[in-house]
């Protein structure tokens, strides 16, 4: 980790829309992810480090993420504080159509710790782009989750496998994959 650059936590799409998905029968992995996200938020707040919350704003009429609906709201475990910026995006990447990159650069932030939902969509897309933009990027494996997916051939891919493959695809080239304990005990204390 670069000693000259600050470190920030990016919390992606931890919204109540996922409660509706799960109530409808969608199965996810990593049931402890919210606890890990809450621990990261607590640690970053205790250290006075920057936190950026990202919310997905749906655009389709049937989106679970439409503003003004329960699904758009943030889960209690990841609730923002008044002094923590909220970035609203409409696509998978937290950088496209937002001022996130400008905020990070103007704040002298060179290292990003990424967590949230879902591993293989907005978290992955944001991590890939962060790596490509030159940020030192860490993805917290126990602070994100995926859902079972049916592939184009009708094959069921379990959430655990989707999550693991996403982490494998990102490791080394776009991000370093870490656990929340490593962030709190090592990276955040440097």
C-alpha positions in Angstrom: 0.0 0.0 0.0 1.3 3.4 -0.9 2.2 5.4 2.2 1.5 8.7 0.4 -2.0 8.0 -0.6 -5.0 7.9 1.7 -7.3 4.9 1.9 -11.0 4.9 1.5 -13.9 2.5 2.0 -16.3 2.1 -0.9 -19.6 0.5 0.2 -21.6 -0.6 -2.9 -25.4 -1.1 -3.1 -26.1 -2.4 0.3 -29.8 -1.8 -0.3 -33.1 -3.3 0.9 -34.0 -4.4 -2.7 -31.9 -7.5 -1.9 -34.3 -8.4 0.9 -37.1 -8.6 -1.7 -35.0 -10.8 -3.9 -34.4 -13.2 -1.0 -38.0 -13.1 0.1 -38.8 -14.2 -3.5 -36.5 -17.2 -3.1 -33.2 -16.0 -4.6 -30.4 -17.8 -2.7 -27.2 -16.1 -1.8 -23.8 -17.0 -0.3 -21.9 -15.4 2.5 -24.7 -14.7 5.0 -22.3 -12.9 7.3 -21.4 -10.3 4.8 -23.5 -7.5 6.4 -21.7 -8.1 9.7 -18.3 -7.7 8.0 -19.5 -4.5 6.2 -20.7 -3.1 9.6 -17.3 -4.0 11.1 -15.5 -2.2 8.2 -17.7 0.9 8.6 -17.0 1.0 12.3 -13.2 0.6 11.9 -13.0 3.3 9.2 -15.1 5.7 11.3 -12.9 5.0 14.3 -9.8 5.9 12.3 -11.4 8.9 10.7 -10.9 7.5 7.2 -13.0 8.4 4.2 -16.1 6.4 3.4 -18.1 6.6 0.2 -21.5 5.0 0.0 -22.8 4.0 -3.5 -26.5 3.4 -4.2 -27.9 1.9 -7.3 -30.9 3.9 -8.8 -33.0 1.7 -11.0 -34.4 3.1 -14.2 -36.8 0.4 -15.3 -40.4 0.6 -14.1 -40.1 -2.9 -12.4 -36.7 -2.2 -10.8 -36.4 -3.1 -7.1 -34.1 -0.1 -6.8 -36.4 2.8 -7.7 -36.1 5.9 -5.6 -39.0 6.4 -3.3 -39.4 2.6 -2.8 -38.3 0.5 0.1 -35.8 -1.3 -2.1 -33.9 1.9 -2.7 -33.3 2.4 1.0 -30.0 1.3 2.6 -29.9 -1.7 4.9 -29.6 -0.7 8.6 -26.1 -2.3 8.9 -24.7 0.0 6.3 -26.6 3.2 7.1 -24.7 6.4 6.0 -23.9 9.2 8.4 -24.5 12.8 7.4 -20.8 13.5 6.8 -20.4 10.5 4.5 -21.0 11.1 0.8 -23.5 9.1 -1.1 -22.8 8.5 -4.8 -25.8 7.5 -6.9 -25.2 5.4 -10.0 -27.5 4.0 -12.7 -25.2 1.4 -14.2 -22.9 -1.3 -12.7 -19.8 0.8 -12.3 -19.6 3.2 -9.5 -17.4 5.4 -11.7 -19.6 5.8 -14.7 -22.0 8.8 -14.7 -20.8 9.8 -11.2 -18.1 12.1 -9.7 -16.6 9.3 -7.6 -13.2 9.4 -9.4 -12.9 13.2 -9.1 -13.8 13.0 -5.4 -11.2 10.3 -4.7 -8.5 12.1 -6.7 -9.2 15.5 -5.1 -9.0 13.8 -1.7 -5.6 12.3 -2.4 -7.0 8.8 -2.1 -5.0 6.2 -3.9 -6.1 3.0 -2.1 -9.7 1.6 -2.2 -11.3 -1.0 0.0 -14.4 -2.3 -1.8 -17.3 -4.2 -0.3 -21.0 -4.5 -0.9 -23.4 -6.2 -3.4 -23.2 -8.1 -5.5 -19.8 -9.7 -6.0 -20.3 -10.5 -9.7 -22.1 -7.3 -10.8 -21.5 -3.8 -9.3 -18.7 -4.8 -7.0 -16.8 -6.6 -9.7 -17.4 -3.8 -12.3 -16.3 -1.1 -9.9 -13.2 -3.1 -8.8 -12.1 -3.7 -12.4 -12.5 -0.1 -13.3 -10.7 1.1 -10.1 -7.8 -1.1 -11.0 -7.8 0.2 -14.6 -7.9 3.8 -13.3 -4.7 3.1 -11.3 -6.1 2.9 -7.8 -4.6 0.3 -5.5 -7.7 -1.8 -5.1 -8.7 -4.4 -2.4 -11.9 -6.4 -2.6 -13.1 -7.7 0.8 -14.3 -11.3 0.1 -16.3 -11.7 3.3 -18.0 -8.3 2.9 -19.7 -9.1 -0.4 -22.1 -11.7 -1.7 -23.5 -13.3 -4.9 -26.7 -15.1 -5.9 -27.4 -18.3 -7.6 -27.4 -17.8 -11.4 -28.7 -19.7 -14.3 -26.3 -19.6 -17.3 -27.1 -19.2 -21.0 -27.3 -23.0 -21.3 -29.7 -23.4 -18.4 -27.1 -24.6 -16.0 -27.5 -23.6 -12.4 -24.4 -21.9 -10.9 -24.4 -21.8 -7.2 -23.8 -18.4 -5.4 -20.6 -19.8 -3.8 -19.2 -20.7 -7.2 -20.2 -17.4 -8.8 -18.6 -15.6 -5.8 -15.4 -17.7 -6.0 -15.0 -17.3 -9.7 -15.4 -13.6 -9.6 -12.7 -13.3 -6.9 -10.4 -15.5 -9.0 -11.0 -13.4 -12.1 -10.1 -10.2 -10.2 -7.2 -11.3 -8.1 -3.9 -9.9 -9.1 -4.8 -8.0 -12.2 -7.6 -5.7 -11.0 -7.5 -6.1 -7.2 -6.1 -7.9 -4.3 -8.6 -10.1 -2.5 -8.6 -9.8 1.3 -10.7 -10.5 4.3 -12.2 -7.9 6.6 -9.8 -8.8 9.4 -6.8 -8.1 7.2 -8.3 -4.6 6.4 -8.9 -3.8 10.0 -5.8 -5.3 11.5 -3.2 -4.5 8.8 -4.2 -2.2 5.9 -6.1 0.4 7.9 -3.4 0.7 10.5 -0.6 1.6 8.1 
